[in-house]
Amino acid sequence: MKLLSVNVGRAKSVPYTNSPGKLTGIDKQPLDGPVRVTAPGPKGIGGSGLAGDSIGELRHHGGNDQAVYAFAREDLDEWGRQLGRELRNGMFGENLTTIGVDVNGALIGERWRVGAELLLEVTSSRIPCRTFQGHMGEQAWVRRFTQSLRPGAYLRVLEPGEIQTGDAVEITHRPDHDVTVALQFRAVTTERALLPRLLAAGDALHPESTEQALKYLEKHGD
């Protein structure tokens, strides 16, 4: 299990986003050298956890609980076959393109040691948006991506550090519950009756998902 690439994006203006100034950093490119990764601060204020990486819409992206986005090379390859085109590392806006890591089967609260220093914790799935669809240039992309149930994972930074292409990814902790990234994605998108199950992940769960689950219970009961 390792990093195939570490990817960052520079802010650029595009017509297909609602972010302030029409800016987005979704077009991420692999870097050769080491990249420093730290906790960026609260959502709405802090952006990406990777030095030099831009986020255009801070209301919905970035912050401590979405500091790093990981996507599997295996899933990029499958999408490439379906779309009939090659998808480079970083194409889905991911910071970490991995190989050999079960990203969608990762448990909320699972911890990854990346390289010698960085320790990350899985918090949630990525939810597709209009900017992602515009970037991909594929019709009905949000629906297709949602139906695939391969969203990739957001992670928070527990211990900062430098990472680079080729670094090993080691799973150092797997919590004792069954709430995977894929399950969390289903619960917050197409199968909201699953929301109460997310609470088994405890404090590791993205706070927004916790709030959604509690509101569902308040309205619908057990």
N, C-alpha and C positions, 0 to 999 in steps of 0.2 A: 504494500500500500504506500503510495507516494504522491507527491505533487508533480503533475506534468507541466504546469505553469502557474505563475503568480501574475495576476492581471489587474491593471488599473486603467481608469479612464479619465481623460481630460474633458472638462465641461465644454460643450459646444451647443450652438443654437440649432434647433430643428423645429419643423412645423407640427410634429405629431405629439407634442407633450403639453400638459397644462401647468407645468412648473413655472415659477417666476422667471421672467426673461426668456422663456422657452428653452431653458438650458437643461441638458442631461449629460450624465457621465456613463451612460449604459454601454457605449461602444468601447469596451475594455480591451486592452492590448497586452500581450505577454511581455514581461520585463526579464532582462538577462541577470541583473544584479540583485542583491538582497534588498528586501523591503521591510521596513519597521512596521509592526502591527501593535496597536494599543487600543484601550477602551476609549471611544471618541467623545463620550458624554451623553446626556439624556437625548432622547428622540425629540426632534424639533430644533435642537441646538447643535448636537454632535452629528457629524456626517459619517464617513466611512472610517473603519478602523485601520485601513492601510494608508500609509504616508503617500501623498501624491495622488490619491484617488478622489475623484469628484462625484458628488451627488447633487442633482439639480432640485429635487423635490424632498426637502427635509421633513415635510409634514407626514410623509408616508414611508420614507426610506431612511436608513442609517440609524444612528444612535446605539447605545450600549447593547441592546438586545438584538440588533441586526447589524452588528459591526462588520461581519464577514459573511460572504455568500459563497457556498461551495456547490459545484455541479460535477457530476461524473462524466468522464470522457466516454464511457460506455453508453450513456444516455445521449450524448451529443452524436455519437456514431449512429445510433438507432434513428434519431431524428433526421440525420443526414440521409439515411436510406429512404425514409418516408418522404422527405422533401425533394429528393433528387439533386442534392447539392452538398458540397463539402462545408462543414461547419468548423471553423477554427476555434482553438481555445480562447475563451473569453467572449464568444459570440452571444451567449445568453446573459451577458452582464455579470458573469460570475468572477469573483476574486480568485478563487482556487479551483483549478481544473484538476480533478483527482483521477487516479486509476487504481482499481482494486479495492475501493472503499464503497461499502453499501450505504450510499448517502441517504436514499429515501427510506431505507430500512433502519436507519440510525434512530436510537431512542432519544426522546427529549431528556436532556440532562446527561447524555453520553459525552464523555470528554476525550478530546483528541490532542495528543502531543504532536506538534508539527515542528520538525527540526529539533534543535537542542533546547530551545527556550520557550517557544510559544505554546500556551495551553488554552484550548478553546472548549466551549460547552455548547452543545446543540440546543436551540431554543424553539425553532418553528420552521415552517416551510415558507417558500417564496410564493406570493400571490401575484399572478400575472396582471398587467395593467395596460392601459392604452399606449404608453410609451414603448413598452416591450413589443406590442403588436406593430407599431409603426417602425420600430427598429428592424424587426424581422421582415416586414413587407409581405406577410402571408395573410391571406383572407381568413377571417374567423379564427385568428391565431389564439386569442384568449380562451375561446371555447375548446379548441383542439388541445392546447397545453393543459387546461384543467382536466379534460377527460383522460389524459394520459396517465395521471396520478404519479408523475415523476417530476416533482417541483424543485428538487434541490433543497438545501438546508441553510438556514441562517444560524450563525453562532455568535456567542459573546466571548469576550477576551477575559480569561481569568488570570493569566500571567502573560505579560507582553514579551515580545521578542522579535528577532529578525528571521525571515524565511526566504527561501529562494527555490527555483525550479530544481527538482530532484530530491528535495527533502522528504524524509520518511514521514508517514502519518501513522501514529500508533494509538490505538484505542486503549486508554488507561483506566476507564471506568464505564461500566454499563449499569444503570440503575435497575432496581427490581420492580419494573412495571412493563406494560406492553404498549405504551403510547409512542408510536413511531412518527417520524416526519410525515410519512404517507397518510397515517391515520389522522394526524392533526390537520393536514391539508383537506382531507375529505370532510372533516367536521366543520371547518370554517368556510367551506365552499358549497358542496353539493349535498351533504348528509348531516344536517345540523342536529339531528337526534343523537349523534355521536358526541356532541359537545361535553356532556357531563363526564364522559370517560377520560377527557383530557386532564381533569383535576387530579388524577392519580400521579401525574408528573410533578406535582408540588411546585415549589418555588422556581424550579428550573424552567418551567413553561413561560413562554413570552407573556408578559402581563396583559396584553390585549386579548390573548386567547383565554386567559383566566377570567377576565371580565366578561367575555362573551359566554363562557360556560356558566358562570354564576347567574347572569341575566336569563339564560335559557332555563336554568333550574327554578329561578324565581317565578318565571311565567308558566312553566309546564310541570313543575314538580319533579319527583324522582322518575 
